[in-house]
C-alpha cells in the first residue's frame, strides 16, 4: 500500500480521463508547482500507481463493431494449465481483456471484432487445441458505460466511512 495525499488523488483522477495533459496544465489543475507535480508523477509511476498512458481508439469507426464477453469453464485448475492457456489467449489479437474469475465460470474474455464472422474466427482460434468444458459468448448490443474514470476521492471516502483507513489506497 502506498501513502497518497489529496494532491496525489487529484493527479490520479485527472490522468484517468485526460492523460494527454501537459505537465504544466496538470500542475495548474492540481494546484502544485510544475517541479512538485513532476516529482509526484515520477513517484506515482515508480511505485506502480501510474501504469503508462494510452490513446483510446473508436473501434467501431474502424470496423471493429462487435464486443463479446466470452465465458469459459474448464476441468483444469493447475497453475501450469492456466499459464499455458494464458499464453494461448494472449496470441489471439481480438482479445482486449482476460480475467480469471470466481463463481460458476473460470475465465472471462472480452473480445472486440468485426461482426459475427470475426467472432467465429476468434472462437475457432480459442478452442483450437484446448480442453475447455464450456465456452459461451454474450454479445454486447450497446455500450452504456465504457472505461469510466474512478472517482478516487469518493471511493476512498466511502472506504473510510466503513472504518477502513483513509490514508492508504
DAWO-V711304 format. One record per run of one state. SS is the DSSP state (H for helix, E for strand, L for the rest). FROM is the first residue (numbers start at 0). LEN is the number of residues. Records with the same first field share a line. If there is no record, write none. Layout:
SS: FROM-LEN  FROM-LEN
This chain:
L: 0-2  3-2  17-5  30-3  46-12  62-3  74-4  90-4  100-6  113-1  127-4  139-12  161-6  168-1
E: 2-1  65-9  94-6  106-7  131-8  167-1
H: 5-12  22-8  33-13  58-4  78-12  114-13  151-10
